[in-house]
Amino acid sequence: MTFKKNTISIIVTSIAFLFIFFFSVSDKALADTSSDDSWSIEVDEMDISSFSPTPSPKPYQPKIKIPKTIKEPDEIEPQIELPPFTITTSNILIDYGIISPTNPITRTSNIILSNISNSLLLISYEDTPPQITSSKITIPDTTCDNGSCSSFTAAPWENTLTYGFGFRCDNVTNDLCPTNFKHTSYYQQFPNISNKEAPGIIASKSNPLQEYEAEITYKMNISKNQPKGSYTNTITFIAAPGY
């Protein structure tokens, strides 16, 4: 007969329990004699009181050490809730009104960042240059007077015969704006995400102050050949605080 391994272990265990029970009935074993014509076995009385079953081992009790650094409930320092980070703007709608050729128009809007904790990243982009909604006619992004400004480089823009759309940034409270705009005549483009341009970084602070305010100046100028119509676009600012 073949036994499975699990079955064998159960049988052995059962025999062990029976063996212990048999020797625990009495402290002494009586003498007896067995024989036949050619042999005999005599067994004297034997004291078996000293042959007691081995006691079962005590269950293992692991020792648990409590770190001394754990504080009691009344010693836990309360957490201070920080005020929420906010970004606000003074104008959500910039209206240029009626634009005439070679007559640049500027509009301003302030951005305020409050309750900054550990770090700050401020980026911006445009969905498209100012565009007639029903067509693909646009007022192109400016390249400034010398043709060198872009979405990451500022340059002078003073000539009334330089056309396009651009912006500049000026600090109001603390230093938020990049050094690109070191002169009041410097402008640059907003990154155009419709051309798959990456958003531009306006500010990146690793140890910021609690509050910043900056003035954004938008500038637009058109030529006499610019088609008539209603032009719109959307400028997005995204501020990401660190904690």
C-alpha positions in Angstrom: 0.0 0.0 0.0 1.3 3.5 -0.8 0.6 6.4 1.5 0.8 10.0 0.5 3.2 12.1 2.5 0.5 14.1 4.3 -1.2 10.8 5.4 2.0 9.4 6.8 2.6 12.4 9.0 -0.8 12.1 10.5 -0.3 8.4 11.4 3.0 9.0 13.1 1.5 11.7 15.2 -1.3 9.5 16.3 1.0 6.7 17.4 3.1 9.1 19.5 0.0 10.1 21.4 -1.0 6.6 22.1 2.5 5.7 23.4 2.5 8.5 25.8 -1.0 7.6 27.1 0.1 3.9 27.7 3.0 4.8 30.0 1.1 7.4 32.0 -1.4 4.9 33.4 0.7 3.6 36.2 4.1 4.2 37.9 5.0 0.5 38.0 4.9 -2.4 35.6 4.1 -5.9 36.9 6.4 -8.9 36.5 5.4 -11.7 34.1 6.8 -14.9 32.7 6.6 -16.3 29.2 7.9 -19.8 28.3 7.6 -23.0 26.3 9.6 -26.2 26.1 12.8 -24.6 24.8 12.9 -21.0 26.2 11.6 -18.8 29.0 11.5 -15.0 29.6 11.1 -13.6 33.1 10.4 -9.9 33.6 10.7 -8.5 37.1 8.7 -5.7 38.5 10.1 -2.4 37.1 9.7 1.1 38.4 8.8 3.4 35.5 7.9 6.4 37.5 11.0 8.2 36.2 10.0 7.6 32.6 7.5 10.4 32.4 6.6 11.8 29.0 8.5 14.8 27.8 6.5 17.9 28.4 5.4 19.8 25.3 7.5 22.9 24.7 6.0 26.3 25.6 4.8 28.3 22.6 7.3 30.8 21.3 6.7 34.3 22.5 8.6 36.9 20.5 10.0 39.8 22.4 8.8 43.1 21.0 10.9 46.2 21.6 9.2 49.5 21.5 11.4 52.3 20.2 12.1 55.0 22.7 11.5 57.6 20.0 7.7 56.9 19.8 5.8 59.8 21.4 2.8 59.5 23.7 -0.4 60.8 22.2 -0.3 64.0 24.3 3.3 64.6 23.1 2.5 64.6 19.4 3.1 68.0 17.9 0.0 69.4 16.1 0.3 70.0 12.4 -0.1 73.6 11.2 -2.3 73.9 8.2 -0.8 76.3 5.6 -3.0 78.8 3.8 -3.8 77.7 0.2 -1.6 78.8 -2.7 -3.4 81.2 -5.0 -2.9 82.9 -8.4 -5.1 85.8 -9.4 -5.1 88.3 -12.3 -6.5 91.8 -12.4 -8.0 91.3 -15.8 -9.3 88.1 -17.5 -10.4 89.9 -20.6 -8.0 92.1 -22.6 -9.8 94.4 -25.0 -7.7 96.2 -27.6 -10.6 98.0 -29.2 -10.3 99.1 -32.8 -6.7 98.9 -34.1 -5.4 101.2 -36.8 -2.2 100.4 -38.9 1.1 101.5 -37.5 -0.5 102.6 -34.3 0.7 100.2 -31.6 -1.7 99.3 -28.8 -0.7 98.1 -25.3 -2.8 96.7 -22.5 -1.8 95.6 -19.0 -2.9 92.9 -16.5 -1.4 92.1 -13.1 -0.6 88.6 -11.9 -0.5 88.0 -8.1 0.9 84.8 -6.5 0.3 84.3 -2.8 1.0 81.8 0.0 4.0 80.2 -1.6 5.9 77.7 0.5 8.9 75.9 -0.9 9.3 76.5 -4.6 7.5 78.0 -7.6 7.3 77.5 -11.3 5.3 79.9 -13.5 4.8 79.2 -17.2 2.7 80.7 -20.0 1.6 80.0 -23.6 -0.9 81.1 -26.2 -3.4 78.8 -28.0 -2.6 80.7 -31.2 -1.6 84.2 -32.3 -4.6 86.7 -32.4 -6.8 85.1 -35.1 -10.1 85.6 -36.8 -12.2 82.8 -35.4 -13.8 81.8 -38.7 -10.5 81.6 -40.6 -6.8 81.0 -40.1 -5.9 84.7 -40.6 -3.7 85.8 -37.7 -1.7 88.8 -36.5 1.6 87.1 -36.3 3.9 87.0 -33.3 6.3 89.8 -33.3 10.0 89.3 -34.1 10.9 92.8 -32.7 12.8 95.5 -34.4 15.9 93.5 -35.2 14.1 90.2 -36.0 15.7 88.4 -33.0 13.0 88.0 -30.4 11.2 84.7 -29.9 9.3 82.8 -27.3 12.4 82.6 -25.1 14.4 85.7 -26.2 13.4 89.3 -25.7 14.6 92.2 -27.9 13.7 95.9 -28.5 10.4 96.7 -30.1 10.0 100.5 -30.7 9.6 100.9 -34.4 6.0 101.6 -35.5 6.7 99.7 -38.7 7.4 96.5 -36.7 4.2 94.5 -36.6 2.9 91.6 -34.6 1.8 90.6 -31.1 4.0 90.2 -28.0 4.4 90.8 -24.3 6.7 91.9 -21.5 6.9 91.4 -17.8 7.6 94.0 -15.0 8.0 93.4 -11.3 5.6 95.1 -8.9 6.2 93.2 -5.7 9.5 91.2 -5.4 11.4 89.9 -8.4 9.2 87.5 -10.4 9.9 88.5 -14.0 13.0 87.1 -15.8 15.9 89.3 -16.7 15.0 89.2 -20.4 13.0 92.4 -19.9 15.9 94.5 -18.5 14.9 97.5 -20.7 11.4 98.9 -21.0 11.4 98.5 -24.8 12.1 94.7 -24.6 9.3 92.3 -25.7 9.1 88.7 -26.7 6.6 86.2 -28.0 4.3 83.8 -26.2 5.0 80.2 -27.1 2.4 79.0 -29.6 1.1 75.5 -28.6 -0.8 75.2 -32.0 2.8 75.0 -33.5 3.7 72.5 -30.8 6.0 74.9 -29.0 6.7 74.2 -25.3 5.3 76.5 -22.7 7.7 79.3 -21.7 9.1 79.7 -18.2 8.4 83.2 -16.7 9.7 82.4 -13.2 11.4 79.5 -11.4 12.1 80.0 -7.7 13.7 77.4 -5.4 13.5 79.6 -2.3 10.6 81.9 -3.0 9.1 84.6 -1.0 5.5 84.5 0.3 4.0 86.7 -2.4 4.8 88.1 -5.9 3.1 90.5 -8.2 4.0 91.3 -11.8 2.5 93.4 -14.5 2.2 91.8 -17.9 2.1 94.3 -20.9 0.5 93.0 -24.1 1.4 94.9 -27.3 -0.1 94.7 -30.8 0.6 96.5 -34.0 -0.7 95.8 -37.6 0.2 96.9 -41.1 -2.3 98.5 -43.5 -2.5 95.1 -45.3 -3.9 93.3 -42.3 -7.4 92.0 -43.1 -10.2 93.5 -41.2 -12.0 91.4 -38.7 -12.4 90.4 -35.0 -9.2 88.8 -33.7 -9.1 86.7 -30.5 -6.7 84.4 -28.7 -6.2 82.9 -25.3 -3.2 83.3 -23.0 -2.7 80.8 -20.3 -0.6 81.2 -17.1 0.1 78.1 -15.0 1.7 78.4 -11.5 3.0 75.2 -9.8 4.0 75.6 -6.1 6.2 73.0 -4.3 5.5 71.6 -0.8 
